């Protein structure tokens, strides 16, 4: 371990001053400068010795330093903001080949191409010594997580090597939603999407004042380990669509959200779905367990298998069309009224 530690380097605060770095609000950047906290985040990831770590959004390199001071064989960082390249390259030189720096947007970066194939393990075995770690910007954290869950479900990208683990930061309220149990205020679509695919744990909360600049919210550190067998064994797009609709009207009966899955003239399918699933249509969505969501998803899948056009149905397109018709009708009535009173319609 001693041979893997970094040589003395300028502090992160010094690097920020040297390279005149500042957090950009439009990129939701917040620097984590307390090395005690960065070490704690790295510790939550588990045993890294001999493994491969991919860090997303390293910024000036606070967590990166703590990663390099573990026994990880290699650390790869993906950073969108070019301003941080010099400080990260400085770390790469000090790490003597153990750090690779990639400039790019993690939302579009193919992480699977940089992971050593020799670390791969079968999906049904223990997770490989591959880790994804990051202090995520709030603006991309949820979309990025959904993309990763989709890749996890298809065992692609970083998950073609096995059940790659994640240790990530999220806005505290998002972290609480990810781990929320039934009958709690935070229970939502994200709770179902995370929990049916992963064992999810909120490890600890970082006070907002620990960041520079300090956000108005605290931050939760969440650890996710993919399940060997998903609790809902259906395609990810179908599960995501059903969960999105079920939780669309969170304070109403779940029937209200589920009915938006079907055209208004096919409410017979709504009744069939509840009858087949055995779920009480007057349950609130935050009362539904993963098992009940599983039965709802399977009932919907059976209908879609029989009537493929149902999955393509989008109630929002119907709503938008109705809005256009209403606006057109109002405008037409206004023009007719102006003409009736002998006024020019050019002033409309």
Helices and strands as residue ranges (DSSP letters): G 2-4, H 12-18, G 25-27, E 31-32, H 35-44, E 52-56, H 62-68, E 74-79, G 82-84, H 85-95, E 99-103, G 111-114, G 117-119, E 130-135, H 138-153, G 157-161, E 165-171, H 172-179, H 189-197, E 198-206, G 208-210, E 211-212, E 219-226, H 236-246, H 254-258, G 259-261, G 264-266, H 267-277, G 285-287, H 290-306, H 309-312, H 315-340, G 345-347
